[in-house]
């Protein structure tokens, strides 16, 4: 169903149809409905979430801005504490100027275009990132396809065509290490020069530290790769989560007494692997404890794709098709290859006992 609003005055359409939790069609094969106007065509592909004051998600950037904006730019992978501090500043400036707090982000990540084998593992899917941005109170997000044409724009062309022409920037807030344009030739100094020439303000958001260490997506990835789940949670300001739909699997876990929910993982690379104590949201009214394995299951075969499997403690309901959030709480061990299914079964039994002990201790500490 196509819902109309005052955005139509700018020649923009809004799609307010229900969207599958795991399937926000940022770049669908068939273009979403839109209305041409003002010499450009833009789609708002979602109200996010559906509410009276939703965050609007745009595909791309128009040729001509329909409103001025308070803007920040970045990949915002994981939306960690540093990102949240920047977004809080963005909201404050937007409120002062009575303009929408706007984020420009890119899909795919630039390194996924230029060096896919060296690209970092994503901390969040695009859908999850949008949910996190909405939770932070962002008004608008422009998801801009990053391709060779965009990468070829010089820093000055990027300012003139994207920031000024397409987004009508009035106030720009960036991280202190932000670089942009062809060959990463643009920096804070260039933005200040352009701001003075074109009448927009530029503000650098300084690094956020935690325990003397810089908060960054790279630091979160490093903590996850090392199995320091608790430190990753400190940097994120929340548990690390992988969301996905429960899919039909090979049911090997059921044959050895430990049925698992197989979670669909769409990412090419994952930032962590091993066996973990987790909680799962989206199945019951409260998060349910479980033991999760994320990896390539070397005991079963060689060359399998990474999967996420969760055994929920004391749970036997059918949850196929449900979309769930797996919240990682603690790493138990690395993934290992066993000589037989009997050895694997014995280890899983120990893992489940360790998970029970983890949540028992966690509950006892919470009551102190």
C-alpha atoms as a printed R data frame, in Angstrom:
    type eleno elety resid chain resno      x       y       z
1   ATOM     1    CA   UNK     A     1  0.000   0.000   0.000
2   ATOM     2    CA   UNK     A     2  1.404   3.396  -0.979
3   ATOM     3    CA   UNK     A     3  0.924   6.007   1.726
4   ATOM     4    CA   UNK     A     4  0.906   9.700   0.782
5   ATOM     5    CA   UNK     A     5  2.310  12.505   2.915
6   ATOM     6    CA   UNK     A     6  3.680  16.024   2.638
7   ATOM     7    CA   UNK     A     7  6.795  14.467   1.083
8   ATOM     8    CA   UNK     A     8  4.827  14.274  -2.162
9   ATOM     9    CA   UNK     A     9  5.161  18.028  -2.447
10  ATOM    10    CA   UNK     A    10  8.807  17.349  -3.199
11  ATOM    11    CA   UNK     A    11  8.013  14.652  -5.726
12  ATOM    12    CA   UNK     A    12  8.852  11.775  -3.398
13  ATOM    13    CA   UNK     A    13  6.860   8.662  -2.610
14  ATOM    14    CA   UNK     A    14  6.750   6.785   0.671
15  ATOM    15    CA   UNK     A    15  6.263   3.055   0.909
16  ATOM    16    CA   UNK     A    16  4.564   2.071   4.120
17  ATOM    17    CA   UNK     A    17  3.876  -1.583   3.384
18  ATOM    18    CA   UNK     A    18  4.935  -4.118   6.007
19  ATOM    19    CA   UNK     A    19  8.556  -5.170   5.485
20  ATOM    20    CA   UNK     A    20  9.957  -8.579   6.407
21  ATOM    21    CA   UNK     A    21 12.228  -8.314   9.453
22  ATOM    22    CA   UNK     A    22 15.168  -9.820   7.567
23  ATOM    23    CA   UNK     A    23 14.401  -8.588   4.079
24  ATOM    24    CA   UNK     A    24 14.373  -4.805   3.772
25  ATOM    25    CA   UNK     A    25 14.705  -4.347  -0.021
26  ATOM    26    CA   UNK     A    26 17.294  -1.571  -0.132
27  ATOM    27    CA   UNK     A    27 18.174  -2.313  -3.749
28  ATOM    28    CA   UNK     A    28 15.341  -4.485  -5.088
29  ATOM    29    CA   UNK     A    29 15.456  -5.929  -8.590
30  ATOM    30    CA   UNK     A    30 12.347  -3.946  -9.505
31  ATOM    31    CA   UNK     A    31 12.339  -0.269  -8.497
32  ATOM    32    CA   UNK     A    32  9.938   0.683  -5.743
33  ATOM    33    CA   UNK     A    33  7.083   3.029  -6.725
34  ATOM    34    CA   UNK     A    34  8.174   6.658  -6.973
35  ATOM    35    CA   UNK     A    35  6.963   9.981  -8.273
36  ATOM    36    CA   UNK     A    36  9.173  12.081 -10.529
37  ATOM    37    CA   UNK     A    37  9.454  15.721  -9.593
38  ATOM    38    CA   UNK     A    38 11.838  18.654  -9.621
39  ATOM    39    CA   UNK     A    39 14.065  16.990 -12.209
40  ATOM    40    CA   UNK     A    40 14.891  13.932 -10.091
41  ATOM    41    CA   UNK     A    41 13.430  10.722  -8.826
42  ATOM    42    CA   UNK     A    42 13.936   9.422  -5.282
43  ATOM    43    CA   UNK     A    43 12.402   6.530  -3.409
44  ATOM    44    CA   UNK     A    44 11.737   6.481   0.295
45  ATOM    45    CA   UNK     A    45 11.724   2.748   0.666
46  ATOM    46    CA   UNK     A    46 10.648   2.499   4.298
47  ATOM    47    CA   UNK     A    47  9.298   4.243   7.338
48  ATOM    48    CA   UNK     A    48 11.584   2.785   9.948
49  ATOM    49    CA   UNK     A    49 10.083   1.799  12.304
50  ATOM    50    CA   UNK     A    50  6.401   2.278  11.582
51  ATOM    51    CA   UNK     A    51  5.390   5.063  13.961
52  ATOM    52    CA   UNK     A    52  4.137   8.622  14.054
53  ATOM    53    CA   UNK     A    53  7.687   9.977  13.761
54  ATOM    54    CA   UNK     A    54  9.519   7.325  11.755
55  ATOM    55    CA   UNK     A    55 13.026   7.375  10.393
56  ATOM    56    CA   UNK     A    56 12.758   7.646   6.622
57  ATOM    57    CA   UNK     A    57 15.101   5.488   4.548
58  ATOM    58    CA   UNK     A    58 15.973   6.771   1.082
59  ATOM    59    CA   UNK     A    59 17.553   4.891  -1.756
60  ATOM    60    CA   UNK     A    60 20.299   7.155  -3.093
61  ATOM    61    CA   UNK     A    61 20.643  10.933  -3.176
62  ATOM    62    CA   UNK     A    62 18.497  13.264  -5.313
63  ATOM    63    CA   UNK     A    63 20.031  15.589  -7.889
64  ATOM    64    CA   UNK     A    64 18.446  18.546  -6.094
65  ATOM    65    CA   UNK     A    65 17.784  18.781  -2.376
66  ATOM    66    CA   UNK     A    66 14.219  19.346  -1.205
67  ATOM    67    CA   UNK     A    67 15.223  20.512   2.284
68  ATOM    68    CA   UNK     A    68 18.319  21.572   4.173
69  ATOM    69    CA   UNK     A    69 19.851  18.996   6.515
70  ATOM    70    CA   UNK     A    70 22.107  18.506   9.468
71  ATOM    71    CA   UNK     A    71 24.277  15.694   8.168
72  ATOM    72    CA   UNK     A    72 26.815  13.085   9.137
73  ATOM    73    CA   UNK     A    73 28.542  10.570   6.863
74  ATOM    74    CA   UNK     A    74 29.908   7.113   7.511
75  ATOM    75    CA   UNK     A    75 29.473   3.353   7.401
76  ATOM    76    CA   UNK     A    76 28.309   3.152  11.036
77  ATOM    77    CA   UNK     A    77 29.092  -0.556  11.196
78  ATOM    78    CA   UNK     A    78 27.812  -1.847  14.522
79  ATOM    79    CA   UNK     A    79 26.640   1.603  15.711
80  ATOM    80    CA   UNK     A    80 29.028   1.468  18.687
81  ATOM    81    CA   UNK     A    81 29.471   3.993  21.520
82  ATOM    82    CA   UNK     A    82 31.534   6.319  19.341
83  ATOM    83    CA   UNK     A    83 28.831   6.356  16.688
84  ATOM    84    CA   UNK     A    84 26.165   6.938  19.337
85  ATOM    85    CA   UNK     A    85 28.027   9.967  20.705
86  ATOM    86    CA   UNK     A    86 28.241  11.420  17.188
87  ATOM    87    CA   UNK     A    87 24.551  10.755  16.541
88  ATOM    88    CA   UNK     A    88 23.602  12.433  19.818
89  ATOM    89    CA   UNK     A    89 25.505  15.533  18.679
90  ATOM    90    CA   UNK     A    90 23.786  15.295  15.282
91  ATOM    91    CA   UNK     A    91 20.355  15.259  16.942
92  ATOM    92    CA   UNK     A    92 21.233  18.235  19.150
93  ATOM    93    CA   UNK     A    93 22.382  20.343  16.187
94  ATOM    94    CA   UNK     A    94 19.350  19.298  14.143
95  ATOM    95    CA   UNK     A    95 17.029  20.300  16.982
96  ATOM    96    CA   UNK     A    96 18.764  23.702  17.298
97  ATOM    97    CA   UNK     A    97 18.336  24.370  13.576
98  ATOM    98    CA   UNK     A    98 14.889  22.738  13.270
99  ATOM    99    CA   UNK     A    99 16.191  20.512  10.444
100 ATOM   100    CA   UNK     A   100 16.178  16.730   9.946
101 ATOM   101    CA   UNK     A   101 19.042  14.766  11.501
102 ATOM   102    CA   UNK     A   102 20.341  12.939   8.443
103 ATOM   103    CA   UNK     A   103 22.833  10.121   7.871
104 ATOM   104    CA   UNK     A   104 24.526   9.355   4.570
105 ATOM   105    CA   UNK     A   105 25.830   5.799   4.449
106 ATOM   106    CA   UNK     A   106 27.114   3.540   1.695
107 ATOM   107    CA   UNK     A   107 26.322   0.070   0.397
108 ATOM   108    CA   UNK     A   108 28.504  -1.865  -0.107
109 ATOM   109    CA   UNK     A   109 31.366  -0.843   2.171
110 ATOM   110    CA   UNK     A   110 34.054   0.807  -0.042
111 ATOM   111    CA   UNK     A   111 36.576  -1.908   0.798
112 ATOM   112    CA   UNK     A   112 34.080  -4.554  -0.326
113 ATOM   113    CA   UNK     A   113 34.191  -2.910  -3.762
114 ATOM   114    CA   UNK     A   114 37.934  -2.374  -4.115
115 ATOM   115    CA   UNK     A   115 39.388  -5.255  -2.079
116 ATOM   116    CA   UNK     A   116 36.656  -7.783  -1.275
117 ATOM   117    CA   UNK     A   117 39.098 -10.400   0.041
118 ATOM   118    CA   UNK     A   118 40.521  -7.906   2.554
119 ATOM   119    CA   UNK     A   119 37.218  -6.263   3.470
120 ATOM   120    CA   UNK     A   120 36.403  -6.413   7.193
121 ATOM   121    CA   UNK     A   121 33.685  -8.703   8.467
122 ATOM   122    CA   UNK     A   122 30.500  -6.741   9.016
123 ATOM   123    CA   UNK     A   123 29.320  -6.213  12.557
124 ATOM   124    CA   UNK     A   124 25.720  -5.684  11.435
125 ATOM   125    CA   UNK     A   125 23.650  -6.300   8.355
126 ATOM   126    CA   UNK     A   126 22.235  -3.267   6.588
127 ATOM   127    CA   UNK     A   127 18.800  -3.985   8.044
128 ATOM   128    CA   UNK     A   128 20.200  -4.210  11.579
129 ATOM   129    CA   UNK     A   129 22.221  -1.031  11.101
130 ATOM   130    CA   UNK     A   130 19.087   0.834  10.074
131 ATOM   131    CA   UNK     A   131 17.257  -0.435  13.147
132 ATOM   132    CA   UNK     A   132 20.084   0.804  15.373
133 ATOM   133    CA   UNK     A   133 20.129   4.217  13.673
134 ATOM   134    CA   UNK     A   134 16.366   4.479  14.176
135 ATOM   135    CA   UNK     A   135 16.809   3.658  17.871
136 ATOM   136    CA   UNK     A   136 19.289   6.549  18.095
137 ATOM   137    CA   UNK     A   137 16.642   8.995  16.872
138 ATOM   138    CA   UNK     A   138 17.908   9.678  13.362
139 ATOM   139    CA   UNK     A   139 15.275  11.298  11.116
140 ATOM   140    CA   UNK     A   140 16.552  10.297   7.684
141 ATOM   141    CA   UNK     A   141 19.059   7.883   6.184
142 ATOM   142    CA   UNK     A   142 20.265   7.999   2.586
143 ATOM   143    CA   UNK     A   143 21.678   4.623   1.527
144 ATOM   144    CA   UNK     A   144 23.947   5.443  -1.392
145 ATOM   145    CA   UNK     A   145 25.220   2.692  -3.674
146 ATOM   146    CA   UNK     A   146 29.015   2.822  -3.579
147 ATOM   147    CA   UNK     A   147 30.354   2.096  -7.050
148 ATOM   148    CA   UNK     A   148 33.248   3.139  -9.286
149 ATOM   149    CA   UNK     A   149 31.331   6.171 -10.546
150 ATOM   150    CA   UNK     A   150 30.861   7.514  -7.041
151 ATOM   151    CA   UNK     A   151 34.434   6.641  -6.099
152 ATOM   152    CA   UNK     A   152 35.704   8.655  -9.089
153 ATOM   153    CA   UNK     A   153 34.226  11.942  -7.774
154 ATOM   154    CA   UNK     A   154 36.866  14.336  -6.520
155 ATOM   155    CA   UNK     A   155 36.456  15.658  -2.999
156 ATOM   156    CA   UNK     A   156 35.193  19.005  -4.324
157 ATOM   157    CA   UNK     A   157 32.743  17.286  -6.705
158 ATOM   158    CA   UNK     A   158 31.478  15.171  -3.804
159 ATOM   159    CA   UNK     A   159 30.796  18.313  -1.781
160 ATOM   160    CA   UNK     A   160 29.115  20.150  -4.633
161 ATOM   161    CA   UNK     A   161 27.043  17.295  -6.076
162 ATOM   162    CA   UNK     A   162 26.225  15.167  -3.025
163 ATOM   163    CA   UNK     A   163 26.421  17.341   0.074
164 ATOM   164    CA   UNK     A   164 25.181  20.620  -1.364
165 ATOM   165    CA   UNK     A   165 23.206  19.663  -4.456
166 ATOM   166    CA   UNK     A   166 21.603  16.454  -3.222
167 ATOM   167    CA   UNK     A   167 21.387  16.892   0.537
168 ATOM   168    CA   UNK     A   168 21.363  20.660   1.117
169 ATOM   169    CA   UNK     A   169 23.815  20.438   4.001
170 ATOM   170    CA   UNK     A   170 23.647  23.279   6.527
171 ATOM   171    CA   UNK     A   171 25.690  21.683   9.288
172 ATOM   172    CA   UNK     A   172 28.053  18.726   8.831
173 ATOM   173    CA   UNK     A   173 29.410  16.569  11.658
174 ATOM   174    CA   UNK     A   174 32.158  14.057  10.858
175 ATOM   175    CA   UNK     A   175 34.590  11.812  12.689
176 ATOM   176    CA   UNK     A   176 38.040  13.291  13.218
177 ATOM   177    CA   UNK     A   177 39.594  10.763  10.804
178 ATOM   178    CA   UNK     A   178 37.030  11.122   7.996
179 ATOM   179    CA   UNK     A   179 38.447  11.034   4.437
180 ATOM   180    CA   UNK     A   180 36.464  11.120   1.206
181 ATOM   181    CA   UNK     A   181 36.579  11.667  -2.545
182 ATOM   182    CA   UNK     A   182 38.829  10.172  -5.206
183 ATOM   183    CA   UNK     A   183 41.994   8.807  -3.664
184 ATOM   184    CA   UNK     A   184 40.639   9.835  -0.233
185 ATOM   185    CA   UNK     A   185 41.744  13.353  -1.096
186 ATOM   186    CA   UNK     A   186 39.164  15.154   1.059
187 ATOM   187    CA   UNK     A   187 39.594  15.807   4.759
188 ATOM   188    CA   UNK     A   188 38.365  18.106   7.531
189 ATOM   189    CA   UNK     A   189 40.463  21.050   6.327
190 ATOM   190    CA   UNK     A   190 38.995  20.837   2.822
191 ATOM   191    CA   UNK     A   191 35.477  20.607   4.238
192 ATOM   192    CA   UNK     A   192 36.106  23.737   6.320
193 ATOM   193    CA   UNK     A   193 37.226  25.586   3.174
194 ATOM   194    CA   UNK     A   194 34.166  24.401   1.265
195 ATOM   195    CA   UNK     A   195 31.920  25.308   4.176
196 ATOM   196    CA   UNK     A   196 33.225  28.848   4.269
197 ATOM   197    CA   UNK     A   197 32.788  29.144   0.511
198 ATOM   198    CA   UNK     A   198 29.252  27.688   0.404
199 ATOM   199    CA   UNK     A   199 27.795  28.665   3.752
200 ATOM   200    CA   UNK     A   200 27.638  25.464   5.784
201 ATOM   201    CA   UNK     A   201 29.227  24.722   9.149
202 ATOM   202    CA   UNK     A   202 31.623  21.809   9.702
203 ATOM   203    CA   UNK     A   203 32.199  20.144  13.062
204 ATOM   204    CA   UNK     A   204 34.629  17.308  13.889
205 ATOM   205    CA   UNK     A   205 33.548  14.757  16.481
206 ATOM   206    CA   UNK     A   206 36.544  13.700  18.507
207 ATOM   207    CA   UNK     A   207 37.392  10.111  19.346
208 ATOM   208    CA   UNK     A   208 35.446   8.397  22.115
209 ATOM   209    CA   UNK     A   209 37.635   6.380  24.502
210 ATOM   210    CA   UNK     A   210 36.751   3.439  26.706
211 ATOM   211    CA   UNK     A   211 39.298   2.572  29.357
212 ATOM   212    CA   UNK     A   212 41.899   4.587  27.488
213 ATOM   213    CA   UNK     A   213 41.298   2.777  24.198
214 ATOM   214    CA   UNK     A   214 39.701   4.290  21.085
215 ATOM   215    CA   UNK     A   215 36.194   3.024  20.401
216 ATOM   216    CA   UNK     A   216 35.961   1.918  16.779
217 ATOM   217    CA   UNK     A   217 34.434  -0.778  14.609
218 ATOM   218    CA   UNK     A   218 37.922  -2.245  14.202
219 ATOM   219    CA   UNK     A   219 38.302  -2.488  17.995
220 ATOM   220    CA   UNK     A   220 34.959  -4.303  18.239
221 ATOM   221    CA   UNK     A   221 35.997  -6.742  15.507
222 ATOM   222    CA   UNK     A   222 39.299  -7.399  17.248
223 ATOM   223    CA   UNK     A   223 37.548  -8.100  20.557
224 ATOM   224    CA   UNK     A   224 35.127 -10.512  18.850
225 ATOM   225    CA   UNK     A   225 37.908 -12.281  16.949
226 ATOM   226    CA   UNK     A   226 39.825 -12.771  20.213
227 ATOM   227    CA   UNK     A   227 36.720 -14.132  21.921
228 ATOM   228    CA   UNK     A   228 36.498 -11.211  24.342
229 ATOM   229    CA   UNK     A   229 32.739 -10.918  24.037
230 ATOM   230    CA   UNK     A   230 32.414  -8.888  27.213
231 ATOM   231    CA   UNK     A   231 34.792  -6.187  25.928
232 ATOM   232    CA   UNK     A   232 32.957  -6.066  22.591
233 ATOM   233    CA   UNK     A   233 29.744  -5.493  24.557
234 ATOM   234    CA   UNK     A   234 31.408  -2.603  26.435
235 ATOM   235    CA   UNK     A   235 32.461  -0.957  23.161
236 ATOM   236    CA   UNK     A   236 29.060  -1.457  21.536
237 ATOM   237    CA   UNK     A   237 27.058  -0.420  24.591
238 ATOM   238    CA   UNK     A   238 24.951  -3.562  24.089
239 ATOM   239    CA   UNK     A   239 25.400  -7.253  23.397
240 ATOM   240    CA   UNK     A   240 26.754  -8.238  19.998
241 ATOM   241    CA   UNK     A   241 23.821  -9.616  18.001
242 ATOM   242    CA   UNK     A   242 23.365 -11.690  14.873
243 ATOM   243    CA   UNK     A   243 19.797 -11.677  13.573
244 ATOM   244    CA   UNK     A   244 18.273 -14.085  11.117
245 ATOM   245    CA   UNK     A   245 15.457 -16.443  10.265
246 ATOM   246    CA   UNK     A   246 15.287 -19.996  11.636
247 ATOM   247    CA   UNK     A   247 15.725 -22.316   8.665
248 ATOM   248    CA   UNK     A   248 15.328 -26.041   8.098
249 ATOM   249    CA   UNK     A   249 18.649 -27.859   8.590
250 ATOM   250    CA   UNK     A   250 20.133 -31.343   8.375
251 ATOM   251    CA   UNK     A   251 18.761 -32.191  11.867
252 ATOM   252    CA   UNK     A   252 22.010 -33.848  12.936
253 ATOM   253    CA   UNK     A   253 21.776 -32.179  16.354
254 ATOM   254    CA   UNK     A   254 18.408 -33.836  16.940
255 ATOM   255    CA   UNK     A   255 19.880 -37.286  16.256
256 ATOM   256    CA   UNK     A   256 22.479 -36.830  19.023
257 ATOM   257    CA   UNK     A   257 20.071 -35.385  21.569
258 ATOM   258    CA   UNK     A   258 20.727 -31.676  21.084
259 ATOM   259    CA   UNK     A   259 18.314 -30.182  18.537
260 ATOM   260    CA   UNK     A   260 19.433 -26.826  17.184
261 ATOM   261    CA   UNK     A   261 17.829 -23.836  15.521
262 ATOM   262    CA   UNK     A   262 19.717 -23.095  12.316
263 ATOM   263    CA   UNK     A   263 19.883 -19.330  11.836
264 ATOM   264    CA   UNK     A   264 20.158 -17.990   8.309
265 ATOM   265    CA   UNK     A   265 23.351 -15.927   8.040
266 ATOM   266    CA   UNK     A   266 23.563 -13.685   4.992
267 ATOM   267    CA   UNK     A   267 27.003 -12.211   5.612
268 ATOM   268    CA   UNK     A   268 29.968 -13.285   3.498
269 ATOM   269    CA   UNK     A   269 32.294 -13.192   6.498
270 ATOM   270    CA   UNK     A   270 31.604 -13.407  10.211
271 ATOM   271    CA   UNK     A   271 33.545 -11.513  12.892
272 ATOM   272    CA   UNK     A   272 33.640 -14.409  15.371
273 ATOM   273    CA   UNK     A   273 33.606 -18.189  15.577
274 ATOM   274    CA   UNK     A   274 33.402 -20.852  18.242
275 ATOM   275    CA   UNK     A   275 30.957 -21.967  20.922
276 ATOM   276    CA   UNK     A   276 29.144 -19.372  23.017
277 ATOM   277    CA   UNK     A   277 26.633 -18.815  25.769
278 ATOM   278    CA   UNK     A   278 23.826 -16.788  24.165
279 ATOM   279    CA   UNK     A   279 20.318 -15.561  24.672
280 ATOM   280    CA   UNK     A   280 17.742 -15.654  21.886
281 ATOM   281    CA   UNK     A   281 15.044 -13.002  21.483
282 ATOM   282    CA   UNK     A   282 11.990 -13.268  19.254
283 ATOM   283    CA   UNK     A   283 10.845 -16.734  20.327
284 ATOM   284    CA   UNK     A   284  9.265 -16.080  23.711
285 ATOM   285    CA   UNK     A   285  8.223 -13.112  25.815
286 ATOM   286    CA   UNK     A   286 11.673 -13.138  27.408
287 ATOM   287    CA   UNK     A   287 15.116 -13.943  25.987
288 ATOM   288    CA   UNK     A   288 15.886 -17.661  26.201
289 ATOM   289    CA   UNK     A   289 19.327 -19.024  27.175
290 ATOM   290    CA   UNK     A   290 21.185 -21.311  24.810
291 ATOM   291    CA   UNK     A   291 24.466 -22.719  23.552
292 ATOM   292    CA   UNK     A   292 25.488 -21.511  20.101
293 ATOM   293    CA   UNK     A   293 28.046 -22.760  17.617
294 ATOM   294    CA   UNK     A   294 29.117 -20.467  14.818
295 ATOM   295    CA   UNK     A   295 31.537 -21.843  12.279
296 ATOM   296    CA   UNK     A   296 32.087 -24.378   9.511
297 ATOM   297    CA   UNK     A   297 31.270 -27.638  11.441
298 ATOM   298    CA   UNK     A   298 34.556 -29.446  10.642
299 ATOM   299    CA   UNK     A   299 33.375 -32.703  12.249
300 ATOM   300    CA   UNK     A   300 30.667 -33.094   9.601
301 ATOM   301    CA   UNK     A   301 32.596 -32.257   6.415
302 ATOM   302    CA   UNK     A   302 35.230 -30.050   4.847
303 ATOM   303    CA   UNK     A   303 34.473 -26.809   3.047
304 ATOM   304    CA   UNK     A   304 31.051 -26.138   4.538
305 ATOM   305    CA   UNK     A   305 29.755 -22.572   4.663
306 ATOM   306    CA   UNK     A   306 29.712 -20.871   8.073
307 ATOM   307    CA   UNK     A   307 26.453 -21.370   9.937
308 ATOM   308    CA   UNK     A   308 24.970 -20.302  13.250
309 ATOM   309    CA   UNK     A   309 23.292 -23.070  15.265
310 ATOM   310    CA   UNK     A   310 21.663 -22.573  18.663
311 ATOM   311    CA   UNK     A   311 20.530 -25.206  21.146
312 ATOM   312    CA   UNK     A   312 17.946 -23.581  23.411
313 ATOM   313    CA   UNK     A   313 17.991 -24.922  26.939
314 ATOM   314    CA   UNK     A   314 14.884 -26.846  28.060
315 ATOM   315    CA   UNK     A   315 12.954 -25.873  24.925
316 ATOM   316    CA   UNK     A   316 11.185 -28.091  22.393
317 ATOM   317    CA   UNK     A   317  8.774 -25.904  20.383
318 ATOM   318    CA   UNK     A   318  8.785 -25.633  16.587
319 ATOM   319    CA   UNK     A   319 10.186 -22.195  15.658
320 ATOM   320    CA   UNK     A   320 10.886 -22.662  11.941
321 ATOM   321    CA   UNK     A   321 10.408 -19.415  10.051
322 ATOM   322    CA   UNK     A   322 10.748 -17.137  13.079
323 ATOM   323    CA   UNK     A   323 13.126 -14.211  12.887
324 ATOM   324    CA   UNK     A   324 15.307 -14.132  15.981
325 ATOM   325    CA   UNK     A   325 18.126 -12.121  17.543
326 ATOM   326    CA   UNK     A   326 21.031 -14.153  18.926
327 ATOM   327    CA   UNK     A   327 22.745 -12.131  21.675
328 ATOM   328    CA   UNK     A   328 26.303 -13.299  22.381
329 ATOM   329    CA   UNK     A   329 27.170 -13.267  26.076
330 ATOM   330    CA   UNK     A   330 30.352 -15.314  26.622
331 ATOM   331    CA   UNK     A   331 32.749 -17.497  24.624
332 ATOM   332    CA   UNK     A   332 33.180 -21.054  25.897
333 ATOM   333    CA   UNK     A   333 35.722 -22.436  23.447
334 ATOM   334    CA   UNK     A   334 36.984 -22.458  19.881
335 ATOM   335    CA   UNK     A   335 35.359 -24.623  17.252
336 ATOM   336    CA   UNK     A   336 37.018 -28.050  17.025
337 ATOM   337    CA   UNK     A   337 36.987 -31.154  14.850
338 ATOM   338    CA   UNK     A   338 36.062 -34.424  16.550
339 ATOM   339    CA   UNK     A   339 36.816 -37.972  15.432
340 ATOM   340    CA   UNK     A   340 33.192 -39.106  15.674
341 ATOM   341    CA   UNK     A   341 29.662 -37.951  16.373
342 ATOM   342    CA   UNK     A   342 29.924 -39.671  19.761
343 ATOM   343    CA   UNK     A   343 32.847 -37.419  20.705
344 ATOM   344    CA   UNK     A   344 30.940 -34.392  19.395
345 ATOM   345    CA   UNK     A   345 27.892 -35.405  21.462
346 ATOM   346    CA   UNK     A   346 30.006 -35.679  24.615
347 ATOM   347    CA   UNK     A   347 31.536 -32.250  24.040
348 ATOM   348    CA   UNK     A   348 28.151 -30.640  23.382
349 ATOM   349    CA   UNK     A   349 26.939 -32.135  26.655
350 ATOM   350    CA   UNK     A   350 29.839 -30.429  28.441
351 ATOM   351    CA   UNK     A   351 29.146 -27.181  26.565
352 ATOM   352    CA   UNK     A   352 25.505 -27.182  27.648
353 ATOM   353    CA   UNK     A   353 26.564 -27.788  31.253
354 ATOM   354    CA   UNK     A   354 29.004 -24.855  30.986
355 ATOM   355    CA   UNK     A   355 26.228 -22.633  29.598
356 ATOM   356    CA   UNK     A   356 23.955 -23.550  32.501
357 ATOM   357    CA   UNK     A   357 26.753 -22.734  34.929
358 ATOM   358    CA   UNK     A   358 27.401 -19.403  33.185
359 ATOM   359    CA   UNK     A   359 23.788 -18.272  33.486
360 ATOM   360    CA   UNK     A   360 23.535 -19.573  37.046
361 ATOM   361    CA   UNK     A   361 26.564 -17.487  38.076
362 ATOM   362    CA   UNK     A   362 25.251 -14.511  36.130
363 ATOM   363    CA   UNK     A   363 21.911 -14.718  37.924
364 ATOM   364    CA   UNK     A   364 23.582 -15.086  41.314
365 ATOM   365    CA   UNK     A   365 25.756 -12.017  40.683
366 ATOM   366    CA   UNK     A   366 22.707  -9.986  39.598
367 ATOM   367    CA   UNK     A   367 20.986 -10.737  42.911
368 ATOM   368    CA   UNK     A   368 23.894  -9.542  45.066
